[in-house]
Amino acid sequence: MQDLINGRCGWCGTDELYAKYHDTEWGRLVTDEKTLFEFLVLESAQAGLSWLTILRKRDGYRRAFFDFDAERVARMTDEEAERLMHDEGIVRNRLKIKATIHNARLFLAIREEFGSFYDYTLSFFPGRKPIVNSFRALAELPVCSPESDAMSRDMKRRGFKFFGTTICYAYLQATGFIDDHLADCICRKE
């Protein structure tokens, strides 16, 4: 895999959807609770799959999970979860569907405890500040960090499903708590 393709981090290749996601979302700090929940759902669904697969199903997830309304998702019944097993717009994995509902309840509990999921996430960062890395090659990008290790460990202790340290690191990258755009990426030159 090339480090840069068309001035972008090479992981997004030339796929239009991937390039747009790279340019407009990945590595940009998210403070909005609804978007933080959206990425929690999507990253958990991604476990064992490619991120591009999940991006292509994003609208399906939006429809299936009430436009990522955590309160409504937390109230979903077993019957609603079972109906989603027939929804081709999402990954039809019973454990992941049930985990989304379960994780929504825990997401709300964290918001109650910390005031916001954003504040909870920052609590794992030195000085409560996002990290901007300056890697020059894709091979330098880690799959986890002390922050993702600590956050994942705490989330597992609270009962979250499908949120190990690698998924957590991807979540932190996607939501901009960790900016891993390569040093020469066009997104760094804005």
C-alpha positions in Angstrom: 0.0 0.0 0.0 1.3 3.4 -0.9 1.8 5.9 1.8 0.1 8.7 -0.1 -2.3 8.4 -3.1 -3.4 11.7 -4.7 -2.0 13.5 -1.7 -4.1 11.5 0.8 -3.2 8.9 3.3 -2.9 5.8 1.2 -5.2 3.6 3.2 -8.2 5.3 1.5 -7.0 4.3 -2.0 -9.0 5.8 -4.8 -12.5 4.8 -3.8 -14.7 8.0 -3.9 -16.6 7.2 -0.7 -13.4 6.4 1.2 -11.6 9.6 -0.1 -14.6 11.8 0.9 -14.6 10.2 4.4 -10.8 10.7 4.7 -11.1 14.3 3.6 -14.1 15.4 5.6 -14.4 13.2 8.7 -11.4 11.0 9.7 -9.1 12.7 12.2 -11.4 15.7 12.7 -12.4 16.2 16.3 -16.0 15.3 17.1 -17.7 17.0 20.0 -21.3 16.2 19.1 -22.8 13.4 21.2 -24.9 12.0 18.4 -21.9 11.7 16.1 -19.9 10.1 18.9 -22.6 7.5 19.3 -22.8 7.0 15.6 -19.1 6.1 15.4 -19.4 3.9 18.5 -22.1 1.9 16.6 -20.2 1.8 13.3 -16.8 0.9 14.8 -18.3 -1.9 16.8 -20.1 -3.2 13.7 -16.8 -3.1 11.8 -15.1 -5.7 14.1 -13.7 -8.3 11.7 -14.8 -6.4 8.6 -13.4 -3.7 6.4 -14.2 -0.1 7.3 -15.3 0.5 3.7 -18.0 -2.2 4.1 -19.4 -0.3 7.0 -19.2 3.1 5.3 -21.2 1.6 2.4 -23.8 0.4 4.9 -23.9 3.7 6.9 -27.2 4.8 5.6 -28.7 1.4 6.5 -27.4 1.8 10.0 -28.8 5.3 10.2 -32.3 3.9 9.2 -32.1 0.8 11.4 -30.9 2.7 14.5 -33.1 5.8 14.5 -30.6 8.1 13.0 -28.2 7.2 15.8 -30.5 8.4 18.6 -29.0 6.7 21.6 -32.1 7.0 23.8 -34.3 5.3 21.2 -31.7 2.6 20.5 -31.4 1.9 24.2 -35.2 1.2 24.3 -35.2 -1.2 21.4 -36.8 -4.6 22.2 -35.7 -8.1 21.4 -38.4 -8.2 18.7 -37.0 -5.1 17.1 -33.5 -6.5 17.2 -34.7 -9.8 15.6 -36.4 -7.8 12.8 -33.0 -6.2 12.0 -31.6 -9.7 11.3 -33.6 -9.4 8.0 -32.3 -5.8 7.2 -29.9 -6.0 4.3 -28.8 -2.4 4.9 -26.7 -3.5 7.9 -24.4 -6.3 8.9 -26.9 -9.0 10.0 -25.0 -10.3 13.0 -27.3 -11.0 16.0 -24.5 -10.4 18.5 -23.5 -7.1 17.0 -27.1 -5.9 16.8 -27.8 -6.8 20.4 -24.4 -5.2 21.4 -25.5 -2.0 19.7 -28.6 -1.8 21.9 -26.6 -2.9 25.0 -23.8 -0.3 24.2 -26.4 2.4 23.8 -27.6 1.9 27.4 -24.0 2.1 28.6 -23.3 5.1 26.4 -26.2 6.9 28.2 -24.9 5.8 31.6 -21.5 7.3 30.8 -23.1 10.6 29.7 -25.0 10.7 32.9 -21.9 10.1 35.0 -19.4 12.3 33.1 -21.8 15.0 31.6 -20.9 13.9 28.1 -19.3 11.0 26.2 -16.9 13.6 24.9 -15.7 14.4 28.4 -15.4 10.8 29.2 -13.2 10.2 26.2 -11.0 13.1 27.0 -10.5 11.7 30.5 -8.1 9.2 29.0 -5.8 11.8 27.4 -2.9 13.6 29.0 -4.1 17.1 29.8 -7.5 16.2 28.4 -6.2 17.2 24.9 -6.5 15.3 21.6 -3.3 13.9 20.1 -1.9 14.9 16.7 0.7 12.5 15.5 3.1 13.3 12.7 3.9 10.0 11.1 5.4 10.0 7.7 4.5 6.5 6.6 1.5 4.2 7.0 3.7 1.5 8.5 4.3 3.8 11.5 0.6 4.0 12.4 -0.1 2.0 15.5 -3.2 -0.2 16.0 -3.5 0.9 19.7 -2.1 3.4 22.2 -2.0 3.8 25.9 -5.2 5.9 25.6 -7.1 3.3 23.6 -5.8 0.6 26.0 -7.1 2.5 29.0 -10.4 3.5 27.4 -11.1 0.0 26.1 -10.2 -1.6 29.4 -12.6 0.8 31.2 -15.4 0.3 28.7 -15.0 -3.5 29.0 -15.2 -3.2 32.8 -18.5 -1.3 32.2 -19.8 -4.1 30.0 -19.3 -2.7 26.4 -19.2 -5.3 23.7 -17.1 -5.3 20.5 -14.8 -2.5 21.7 -11.3 -3.9 22.2 -8.3 -1.7 22.1 -7.9 -1.9 18.3 -11.5 -0.9 17.7 -11.2 1.8 20.3 -8.1 3.2 18.6 -10.0 3.2 15.3 -12.8 5.0 17.1 -10.4 7.6 18.4 -8.9 8.2 15.0 -12.4 8.4 13.3 -13.5 11.0 15.9 -10.3 13.0 15.9 -9.2 12.4 19.4 -6.1 11.0 17.7 -5.2 12.6 14.3 -3.1 10.2 12.4 -3.2 11.9 9.0 0.3 11.5 7.6 2.6 14.6 7.8 2.4 15.2 4.0 -1.3 14.4 3.7 -3.5 17.2 2.0 -5.6 17.3 5.2 -2.5 18.5 7.1 -2.0 21.3 4.6 -5.4 22.9 5.1 
